Amino acid sequence: MSLSEQIEKEYIQAYKAKDAVRLTVLRLLKTAVKNKLVDLRRPGGSLSDEEMLDVIIKEGKQRQDSIEQYTAAKRADLAEKEAAELRILQEYLPKALSPEELTEIIETTVTELQAATPKDMGRVISAVMGAYKGRVDGKALSEAVKKRLS
């Protein structure tokens, strides 16, 4: 079952179960998918699983940014709402890499690319992000690579 089909199926289940939070998240996700299809000039078409993953990652980043802003503004109620939505979106993402796995991957990539200075940081980050899309947080990766190459 493709990611699009899974989301559609779970949307219907959430509607029948009257799960308001999940229903809202999936409805927003479906809207984001339709917007992406319009941007790609494929209205009425469908997205590949990789394109769906991009949309879900983007939606997740938006939730993460909102959580940070609401927390800074001392709006715990809104931050918790966004966190609940983020948890639902994360169910559709691949399992995130542990810090140990990330360190190991960075070491391997640095060796393969023969990176030695902070100037090589961009090459290492893009190689890891390309290979482990959706499984690694960009901020954590950037900090780890910077630490390794300094």
Secondary structure, DSSP 4 states (H G I P E B T S, - for coil): --HHHHHHHHHHHHHHHT-HHHHHHHHHHHHHHHHHHHHTT-TT----HHHHHHHHHHHHHHHHHHHHHHHHTT-HHHHHHHHHHHHHHHTTSPPPPPHHHHHHHHHHHHHHHT--SGGGHHHHHHHHHHHTTTTS-HHHHHHHHHHHH-
